[in-house]
Amino acid sequence: MSAPTVPEKSVSSRADQWSLIQPPPEGCTADDLDRRPDLPPHTELIDGSLVLVSPQKLFPMLVLKLLERELDRQVPEHLLVAREFSVKLAKRQRPEPDLLLVRTDALDEFDQTWVLPSAVQLAVEVVSPESEIRDRERKPELYARAGIPHFWRVEQDGDEAVAYVHGLDPASGRYGRPSIHRGVLKTTVPVDTEIDLAGLRGR
């Protein structure tokens, strides 16, 4: 069901705009994100509900810039770093991780808007106050259930970026206990990577 159309001048605030986005009674599906021209950019679908993204703060912006640049430089050619690109996990699950490592053979159309989890080697979320519960709990649960083998969560601790690196336990279908990286993120999975997390402001 489409949201009602109103003239732009009658919308007095961002909250008013968001109030016009009405999901159908049965909830939205992953395909609805491509059919709804009224949705703001980077809208996600979690458990059939639309999740609207707040304005980005400086910390996540700088972390994403750093991670994207370094992963672009270090990953092999058969993988591509995708920023804010959605993954169709299930009928009512289509999150948009902050970063992905995706097999290049799964990205073959310029108008493509999503990938399947089978093409994803790594999902990365940079935690902000409004996304804390989703990024720490619900999203990793969904990524693990879909079989994405690696998950990184990056959080702010004062002036530091701290990375939590998780791997999927095939026996339990969940991510195991993470390795924690301060100062330098150095890991061999899913690829050999070494990223200096310090000095974000100077980058």
C-alpha positions as CSV (number, residue, x, y, z in Angstrom):
1,M,0.0,0.0,0.0
2,S,1.4,3.4,-1.0
3,A,1.7,6.2,1.4
4,P,-0.6,9.2,0.8
5,T,0.8,12.0,-1.4
6,V,0.8,15.5,-0.1
7,P,2.3,18.7,-1.4
8,E,5.8,19.4,-0.1
9,K,4.9,22.7,1.3
10,S,2.3,21.1,3.6
11,V,5.0,19.0,5.3
12,S,6.3,21.1,8.2
13,S,9.0,18.8,9.7
14,R,11.0,15.6,9.1
15,A,8.8,13.9,11.7
16,D,5.7,14.8,9.7
17,Q,7.4,13.3,6.6
18,W,8.1,10.1,8.4
19,S,4.6,9.9,9.7
20,L,3.3,9.6,6.2
21,I,5.2,6.4,5.6
22,Q,2.6,3.8,6.4
23,P,3.4,0.1,6.1
24,P,0.7,-2.3,5.1
25,P,-1.2,-4.1,7.9
26,E,0.7,-7.3,7.3
27,G,4.1,-5.6,7.4
28,C,6.6,-4.9,4.6
29,T,8.6,-7.4,2.5
30,A,12.1,-7.1,1.2
31,D,10.8,-6.4,-2.3
32,D,8.8,-3.4,-1.0
33,L,11.9,-1.4,-0.5
34,D,12.3,-1.2,-4.3
35,R,8.6,-0.4,-4.9
36,R,8.2,2.5,-2.4
37,P,9.3,5.8,-3.8
38,D,8.3,7.6,-0.6
39,L,11.0,5.9,1.5
40,P,14.1,7.9,2.6
41,P,17.5,6.7,1.5
42,H,19.0,3.8,3.4
43,T,15.7,2.6,4.9
44,E,16.2,-1.0,6.3
45,L,13.7,-3.8,6.9
46,I,14.0,-5.6,10.2
47,D,11.4,-8.2,11.2
48,G,9.0,-6.7,8.6
49,S,9.3,-3.1,10.1
50,L,10.8,-0.2,8.4
51,V,13.9,1.3,10.1
52,L,14.7,4.9,9.2
53,V,18.3,6.1,9.5
54,S,19.1,9.1,11.6
55,P,21.6,11.8,10.4
56,Q,25.1,10.4,10.5
57,K,27.5,11.6,13.2
58,L,31.2,12.3,12.8
59,F,32.5,9.2,14.5
60,P,30.7,6.6,12.3
61,M,31.5,8.7,9.2
62,L,35.2,8.7,9.9
63,V,35.3,5.0,10.8
64,L,33.4,4.0,7.7
65,K,35.7,6.2,5.5
66,L,38.8,4.5,7.1
67,L,37.5,0.9,6.9
68,E,36.3,1.3,3.3
69,R,39.6,2.8,2.1
70,E,41.7,0.2,3.9
71,L,39.6,-2.8,2.9
72,D,39.6,-1.5,-0.7
73,R,43.3,-1.5,-0.6
74,Q,43.8,-4.9,1.0
75,V,41.1,-7.3,-0.1
76,P,41.7,-9.6,-3.1
77,E,40.1,-8.9,-6.5
78,H,37.4,-11.5,-6.2
79,L,35.9,-9.4,-3.3
80,L,34.3,-6.0,-3.5
81,V,33.8,-3.5,-0.6
82,A,30.2,-2.4,-0.7
83,R,29.1,0.6,1.5
84,E,25.5,0.8,2.7
85,F,24.2,-1.9,0.3
86,S,21.3,-4.1,1.4
87,V,21.2,-7.8,1.9
88,K,18.0,-9.8,1.3
89,L,18.1,-12.3,4.2
90,A,14.5,-13.4,4.1
91,K,11.0,-12.2,3.0
92,R,10.8,-9.7,5.9
93,Q,14.5,-9.1,6.5
94,R,16.5,-6.7,4.4
95,P,19.1,-4.9,6.5
96,E,21.7,-2.5,5.1
97,P,25.0,-3.1,6.8
98,D,27.4,-0.2,6.9
99,L,30.0,-2.2,5.0
100,L,30.1,-5.5,3.2
101,L,32.6,-7.7,1.6
102,V,30.8,-9.3,-1.4
103,R,31.9,-11.7,-4.1
104,T,32.3,-9.6,-7.3
105,D,30.5,-12.3,-9.3
106,A,27.3,-11.5,-7.3
107,L,27.3,-7.9,-8.5
108,D,26.6,-7.9,-12.2
109,E,23.8,-5.3,-12.8
110,F,24.2,-1.5,-12.4
111,D,20.6,-1.2,-11.2
112,Q,21.0,-4.0,-8.6
113,T,19.9,-2.9,-5.1
114,W,20.6,-6.0,-3.0
115,V,22.6,-9.2,-2.7
116,L,21.9,-12.6,-1.2
117,P,23.7,-13.5,2.0
118,S,25.5,-16.4,0.2
119,A,27.5,-13.8,-1.6
120,V,28.6,-12.0,1.5
121,Q,31.9,-12.8,3.3
122,L,31.7,-10.0,5.9
123,A,29.1,-7.6,7.3
124,V,30.3,-4.6,9.3
125,E,28.2,-2.4,11.6
126,V,29.4,0.9,13.2
127,V,27.4,1.4,16.4
128,S,25.6,4.7,17.1
129,P,23.4,5.4,20.1
130,E,20.1,5.0,18.1
131,S,21.3,1.7,16.5
132,E,22.9,0.1,19.6
133,I,20.5,-2.7,20.2
134,R,20.1,-3.5,16.6
135,D,23.8,-3.6,15.9
136,R,24.7,-5.5,19.1
137,E,21.9,-8.0,19.1
138,R,19.3,-8.3,16.3
139,K,21.4,-7.7,13.3
140,P,24.2,-10.2,14.2
141,E,21.6,-12.7,15.0
142,L,20.1,-12.3,11.6
143,Y,23.4,-12.3,9.8
144,A,24.5,-15.5,11.6
145,R,21.2,-17.2,10.9
146,A,21.6,-16.4,7.2
147,G,25.1,-17.9,7.2
148,I,27.3,-14.8,6.7
149,P,30.6,-16.2,8.0
150,H,32.1,-13.0,9.5
151,F,30.8,-10.0,11.4
152,W,32.6,-6.9,12.7
153,R,31.1,-4.4,15.1
154,V,32.9,-1.1,15.7
155,E,32.1,1.0,18.7
156,Q,33.2,4.3,20.1
157,D,35.1,4.3,23.4
158,G,36.0,7.9,24.2
159,D,38.2,9.0,21.4
160,E,39.0,5.4,20.4
161,A,37.4,3.0,17.8
162,V,37.1,-0.5,19.2
163,A,36.5,-3.4,16.8
164,Y,34.8,-6.6,17.8
165,V,35.6,-9.4,15.3
166,H,33.2,-12.3,15.2
167,G,33.3,-15.6,13.3
168,L,30.4,-17.9,12.6
169,D,30.3,-21.2,14.6
170,P,28.8,-23.7,12.1
171,A,27.7,-26.0,14.9
172,S,25.6,-23.5,16.8
173,G,24.7,-21.2,13.8
174,R,25.8,-18.2,15.9
175,Y,28.7,-15.9,16.1
176,G,31.3,-17.0,18.7
177,R,33.0,-14.8,21.3
178,P,34.8,-11.9,19.5
179,S,38.4,-10.9,19.4
180,I,38.7,-7.3,20.5
181,H,40.9,-4.8,18.7
182,R,42.1,-1.4,19.9
183,G,44.6,0.8,18.1
184,V,45.1,-1.7,15.3
185,L,42.6,-4.1,13.7
186,K,44.7,-7.1,12.6
187,T,43.1,-10.3,11.5
188,T,43.4,-13.1,8.9
189,V,39.7,-13.6,8.4
190,P,37.9,-13.3,6.1
191,V,41.1,-11.9,4.5
192,D,44.5,-10.7,5.8
193,T,43.8,-7.2,7.1
194,E,45.7,-4.7,9.2
195,I,43.9,-1.4,9.8
196,D,45.2,1.4,12.0
197,L,42.2,2.5,14.0
198,A,43.9,5.4,15.7
199,G,43.9,9.1,14.6
200,L,40.5,9.1,13.0
201,R,40.4,12.9,13.0
202,G,43.6,13.2,11.0
203,R,42.4,11.1,8.1
